[in-house]
Amino acid sequence: MRETVQQVWKKRPMIISGPCSAETEEQVLETATRLAKTGKVDMLRAGIWKPRTRPGSFEGIGAKGLPWMQQAKKITGLPVTVEVATAKQVEDALTFEVDVLWIGARTTVNPFSVQDVADALRGVDVPVLIKNPINPDLELWIGAVERVAKAGIKQVGLIHRGFSSYGNTEYRNAPMWHLAIEMKRRNPELLMINDPSHISGRRDILLDVAQKAIDLDMDGLIIESHIDPDKAWSDAKQQITPERLGEMLGQIAWRKEDINSEEYHAALEKLRQQINHLDDELMQILGQRMSIAEKIGEYKKNNNITILQTNRWNEILERAFKKGEKLNLSKEFITKYFDAVHMESINHQNKIMNS
């Protein structure tokens, strides 16, 4: 029995898959058929128009690929989704009965482009997914959601595909999980699916990223699949075969947000209360630390000394690294935590110095 788009939209987890780019009719239809055979895919995807960083790269087959997607839907019974970045692309996609549209990261970053797409969607009843912007800016992401919602789109979802980050070497796009978590916290009513393909940029860590996304209560995954990944016209390294996708989905431990168990809830509540007490103590200690920092600020002011003391800061960090290692705290966490504490201390001292 063919599921409606509305039924698929409510599925958890929702799995979307297909090639990065539609290349030929044969490639699209074979990929779709093999994905459908896995029995684990809820929606087909393919890039029709591909915004590329540099000219000369393959920028998609264009609108002539839309009939291929339409045919793939007829053959498999699965709904289809494509990325749109302009009003004309919206019009073309809807003409060929594309079920769900998504707005890509390069579009989300530009409010003018998002508004152009939103205006083209007025009066249309179609679900829209919005990828996070390339740069780590939640306000741009939220703004895109608001623009699309104001156009009258009732079903809006989010795609977390990672962010460009200077110095990032592990991922193609740094996941910055804390930003996805914050977006989910602010918009708990919105579907949020994870895009391990664009975060990873390579096959060998796809499963790890997908598992972490599910552990963090993401509502589904969008993963790129190709019949011959190494010969893909775009993003070859991050694509996997439909069969490998089926295997990978079978390896994921699918978590639940909650269970109906009094014993579980009682045990969890007891542990959470312990965390609450410790958090209260931490806040008290941090408050005391800032009071001491203010006294130091007074001495510096009276003796005309700068706030920043680089040698002292390096000493604090080295001491914290050694202590943290013994307490099983990562160096990354220690750095972020003490950076935040240090900046708050500087702000307190700055108020004293300039009062």
VMD Tcl script that draws the C-alpha trace (Angstrom):
set ca {
  {0.00 0.00 0.00}
  {1.41 3.36 -1.05}
  {1.89 5.78 1.85}
  {0.85 9.39 1.47}
  {3.28 12.25 1.96}
  {1.41 13.12 5.17}
  {1.96 9.60 6.54}
  {5.65 9.67 5.63}
  {6.06 13.11 7.23}
  {4.93 11.65 10.56}
  {7.22 8.60 10.45}
  {9.99 8.33 13.04}
  {12.64 7.75 12.02}
  {12.12 9.21 8.55}
  {14.73 7.95 6.08}
  {15.44 9.89 2.87}
  {17.97 8.64 0.34}
  {19.09 8.95 -3.25}
  {21.99 10.24 -5.31}
  {23.72 13.54 -4.65}
  {22.93 14.41 -8.28}
  {20.54 13.06 -10.86}
  {22.91 12.17 -13.71}
  {20.97 10.01 -16.16}
  {17.48 8.54 -16.27}
  {18.89 5.03 -15.92}
  {20.98 6.01 -12.86}
  {18.01 7.67 -11.12}
  {15.58 4.81 -11.77}
  {18.02 2.04 -10.83}
  {19.03 3.84 -7.63}
  {15.37 4.36 -6.73}
  {14.46 0.73 -7.45}
  {17.34 -0.64 -5.39}
  {16.59 1.73 -2.51}
  {12.94 0.67 -2.51}
  {14.03 -2.99 -2.36}
  {15.77 -2.37 0.98}
  {12.36 -1.66 2.51}
  {13.98 0.96 4.75}
  {13.65 4.17 2.74}
  {10.63 6.47 3.11}
  {11.45 9.13 0.52}
  {13.70 9.49 -2.52}
  {16.01 12.45 -3.09}
  {18.24 13.65 -5.92}
  {20.01 16.90 -6.68}
  {18.52 18.47 -9.81}
  {20.19 21.86 -9.50}
  {23.54 21.84 -7.69}
  {24.93 25.10 -6.28}
  {28.69 24.62 -6.41}
  {31.43 26.58 -4.70}
  {33.40 27.14 -7.89}
  {32.32 27.45 -11.55}
  {33.23 24.57 -13.79}
  {32.01 21.91 -11.36}
  {28.97 19.83 -12.32}
  {26.00 22.02 -11.40}
  {23.23 19.52 -11.93}
  {21.34 18.15 -14.90}
  {18.62 20.78 -14.52}
  {14.88 20.54 -15.04}
  {15.20 17.67 -17.53}
  {15.88 15.43 -14.51}
  {12.48 16.15 -12.95}
  {10.57 13.68 -15.18}
  {13.05 11.01 -14.03}
  {12.09 11.72 -10.40}
  {8.43 11.62 -11.36}
  {8.95 8.22 -12.97}
  {10.92 6.96 -9.95}
  {7.94 7.85 -7.76}
  {5.57 5.91 -10.03}
  {7.82 2.85 -10.09}
  {8.56 2.67 -6.35}
  {5.53 4.33 -4.78}
  {7.88 6.48 -2.69}
  {7.48 10.28 -2.50}
  {10.32 12.41 -3.86}
  {12.15 15.53 -2.70}
  {14.54 17.96 -4.40}
  {16.42 21.12 -3.46}
  {15.18 24.47 -4.78}
  {16.92 27.84 -4.67}
  {14.85 30.09 -6.94}
  {11.20 30.79 -7.71}
  {11.59 29.16 -11.15}
  {12.97 26.00 -9.57}
  {9.99 25.89 -7.19}
  {7.62 26.20 -10.17}
  {9.41 23.51 -12.16}
  {9.55 21.08 -9.23}
  {5.84 21.45 -8.46}
  {4.96 21.04 -12.15}
  {6.51 17.56 -12.01}
  {4.74 16.66 -8.75}
  {7.72 16.78 -6.41}
  {6.24 15.97 -2.99}
  {8.63 17.75 -0.63}
  {11.03 20.63 -1.31}
  {14.16 21.49 0.59}
  {16.13 24.71 0.83}
  {19.88 24.19 0.79}
  {22.58 25.60 3.05}
  {23.84 28.06 0.45}
  {20.32 29.46 0.07}
  {19.50 29.57 3.80}
  {22.49 31.84 4.33}
  {20.91 34.52 2.11}
  {17.60 36.04 3.36}
  {16.87 37.52 -0.10}
  {17.08 34.05 -1.69}
  {14.95 32.49 1.04}
  {12.32 35.21 0.58}
  {12.31 34.58 -3.18}
  {11.57 30.90 -2.57}
  {9.01 31.72 0.15}
  {7.14 34.08 -2.18}
  {6.97 31.36 -4.82}
  {5.45 29.01 -2.24}
  {2.49 31.22 -1.34}
  {-0.77 29.37 -1.78}
  {1.00 26.02 -2.20}
  {0.39 23.06 0.12}
  {3.76 21.31 0.15}
  {6.09 20.35 3.03}
  {9.43 22.19 3.08}
  {12.69 21.16 4.74}
  {15.27 23.83 5.53}
  {18.96 23.05 5.87}
  {21.08 24.98 8.33}
  {23.08 27.84 6.77}
  {26.70 27.18 5.85}
  {27.99 29.42 8.62}
  {27.12 28.72 12.27}
  {24.34 31.29 12.68}
  {21.10 30.10 14.30}
  {19.34 33.40 13.60}
  {19.68 32.85 9.83}
  {18.26 29.36 10.22}
  {15.37 30.61 12.36}
  {14.78 33.49 9.94}
  {14.44 31.05 7.04}
  {11.89 29.03 9.00}
  {9.90 32.19 9.78}
  {9.93 33.38 6.14}
  {8.66 30.03 4.85}
  {6.04 29.77 7.61}
  {4.78 33.30 6.87}
  {4.27 32.24 3.26}
  {1.60 29.86 4.54}
  {3.59 26.61 4.56}
  {2.20 24.55 7.44}
  {4.69 21.67 7.41}
  {8.22 22.94 7.90}
  {11.12 20.72 8.91}
  {14.84 21.13 9.54}
  {17.92 19.41 8.16}
  {21.13 19.52 10.19}
  {23.99 19.16 7.68}
  {26.87 20.70 9.63}
  {28.64 24.04 9.35}
  {31.75 25.41 7.67}
  {34.40 25.93 10.32}
  {37.95 27.22 10.04}
  {40.44 24.65 11.26}
  {38.00 21.73 11.01}
  {39.81 18.70 9.54}
  {37.79 15.71 10.76}
  {34.56 16.45 8.92}
  {33.54 17.97 5.62}
  {31.20 20.19 7.64}
  {31.66 20.37 11.41}
  {28.47 19.01 13.06}
  {28.54 21.53 15.92}
  {25.98 19.39 17.69}
  {25.35 22.06 20.31}
  {23.83 24.33 17.64}
  {21.51 21.60 16.36}
  {20.50 20.85 19.95}
  {19.78 24.53 20.62}
  {17.73 24.80 17.41}
  {15.75 21.73 18.45}
  {15.25 23.19 21.94}
  {13.86 26.42 20.50}
  {11.65 24.63 17.97}
  {10.60 21.33 19.57}
  {7.54 21.11 17.31}
  {9.63 20.97 14.11}
  {10.82 17.77 12.49}
  {14.64 17.69 12.49}
  {16.58 15.18 10.43}
  {20.32 14.77 10.20}
  {22.46 14.72 7.04}
  {25.45 12.45 7.84}
  {26.62 12.58 4.21}
  {27.41 16.30 4.19}
  {28.75 16.27 7.74}
  {31.09 13.35 7.06}
  {32.20 13.97 3.50}
  {33.43 10.37 3.45}
  {31.91 6.92 3.85}
  {34.00 5.55 6.70}
  {32.44 7.77 9.39}
  {28.85 7.86 8.06}
  {27.62 5.26 10.55}
  {29.23 6.98 13.55}
  {27.67 10.35 12.66}
  {24.27 8.76 11.97}
  {24.33 6.93 15.30}
  {25.19 10.07 17.22}
  {22.34 11.91 15.49}
  {19.88 9.22 16.56}
  {21.33 9.23 20.09}
  {20.60 12.97 20.17}
  {16.93 12.34 19.29}
  {17.02 13.42 15.65}
  {13.83 12.48 13.80}
  {15.51 10.81 10.85}
  {18.37 10.75 8.36}
  {18.98 11.95 4.79}
  {21.82 9.90 3.28}
  {23.20 10.02 -0.25}
  {23.16 6.77 -2.22}
  {24.42 5.92 -5.70}
  {24.52 2.74 -7.77}
  {28.27 3.26 -8.39}
  {29.49 5.78 -5.79}
  {33.09 6.01 -7.00}
  {31.89 7.13 -10.43}
  {29.38 9.70 -9.15}
  {29.51 13.05 -10.91}
  {29.50 14.90 -7.57}
  {30.46 14.12 -3.96}
  {31.61 10.59 -4.79}
  {33.44 10.00 -1.50}
  {30.38 10.45 0.70}
  {27.91 8.26 -1.22}
  {27.15 4.59 -0.62}
  {25.27 1.92 -2.57}
  {21.60 1.26 -1.77}
  {22.57 -2.15 -0.41}
  {25.20 -0.67 1.92}
  {22.62 1.86 3.08}
  {20.28 -0.99 4.02}
  {23.08 -2.68 5.97}
  {24.04 0.53 7.73}
  {20.49 1.30 8.79}
  {20.34 -2.20 10.24}
  {23.47 -1.49 12.32}
  {22.10 1.66 13.95}
  {20.75 1.33 17.49}
  {17.44 3.18 17.19}
  {16.76 5.01 20.46}
  {13.46 6.09 21.99}
  {12.88 9.48 23.58}
  {10.98 7.89 26.46}
  {9.48 4.63 27.77}
  {6.46 3.92 29.95}
  {8.27 2.60 33.03}
  {7.86 3.91 36.59}
  {11.12 2.26 37.67}
  {13.05 3.94 34.86}
  {11.56 7.37 35.58}
  {12.14 7.05 39.34}
  {15.80 6.09 38.85}
  {16.33 8.87 36.30}
  {14.68 11.46 38.52}
  {16.95 10.52 41.43}
  {20.06 10.99 39.28}
  {18.73 14.24 37.81}
  {18.20 15.65 41.28}
  {21.84 14.88 42.05}
  {22.83 16.79 38.90}
  {20.60 19.71 39.94}
  {22.33 19.91 43.34}
  {25.77 19.76 41.73}
  {24.77 22.46 39.23}
  {23.63 24.68 42.11}
  {26.99 24.17 43.82}
  {28.84 24.95 40.60}
  {26.91 28.21 40.21}
  {27.74 29.20 43.78}
  {31.43 28.42 43.24}
  {31.50 30.33 39.95}
  {29.89 33.31 41.68}
  {32.59 33.20 44.36}
  {35.28 32.96 41.67}
  {33.98 36.10 39.97}
  {33.96 37.97 43.29}
  {37.65 37.15 43.69}
  {38.28 38.19 40.07}
  {36.70 41.57 40.87}
  {39.08 42.01 43.82}
  {41.99 41.22 41.51}
  {40.57 43.82 39.11}
  {40.70 46.43 41.89}
  {44.37 45.70 42.55}
  {45.15 45.91 38.82}
  {43.29 49.19 38.52}
  {45.09 50.71 41.51}
  {48.45 49.67 40.11}
  {47.67 50.47 36.46}
  {48.09 46.84 35.29}
  {46.44 45.27 32.24}
  {43.55 42.84 32.70}
  {44.99 40.12 30.48}
  {47.98 38.31 31.96}
  {48.98 35.75 29.32}
  {51.46 33.79 31.44}
  {48.94 33.44 34.26}
  {46.26 32.27 31.80}
  {48.60 29.64 30.30}
  {49.40 28.47 33.82}
  {45.68 28.06 34.65}
  {45.04 26.09 31.45}
  {47.98 23.72 31.92}
  {46.92 23.06 35.49}
  {43.35 22.41 34.34}
  {44.47 20.02 31.58}
  {46.41 17.89 34.06}
  {43.55 17.81 36.57}
  {40.98 17.19 33.84}
  {42.87 14.22 32.41}
  {42.75 12.50 35.81}
  {39.00 13.17 36.02}
  {38.30 11.82 32.51}
  {37.46 15.29 31.15}
  {38.49 15.93 27.55}
  {40.98 18.66 26.68}
  {38.40 20.11 24.27}
  {35.86 20.46 27.08}
  {38.38 21.95 29.50}
  {39.42 24.50 26.87}
  {35.85 25.58 26.08}
  {34.84 25.69 29.74}
  {37.82 27.70 30.93}
  {37.62 30.02 27.91}
  {34.05 30.86 28.95}
  {35.07 31.33 32.60}
  {38.03 33.45 31.57}
  {35.91 35.76 29.39}
  {33.37 36.21 32.19}
  {36.23 37.00 34.58}
  {37.62 39.56 32.11}
  {34.17 41.17 31.82}
  {33.91 41.48 35.61}
  {37.40 42.98 35.85}
  {36.66 45.33 32.96}
  {33.68 46.77 34.84}
  {35.91 47.39 37.86}
  {38.72 48.91 35.78}
  {36.37 51.35 34.03}
  {34.04 52.22 36.88}
}
mol new
graphics top color blue
foreach p $ca { graphics top sphere $p radius 0.5 }
foreach p [lrange $ca 0 end-1] q [lrange $ca 1 end] { graphics top cylinder $p $q radius 0.2 }
display resetview
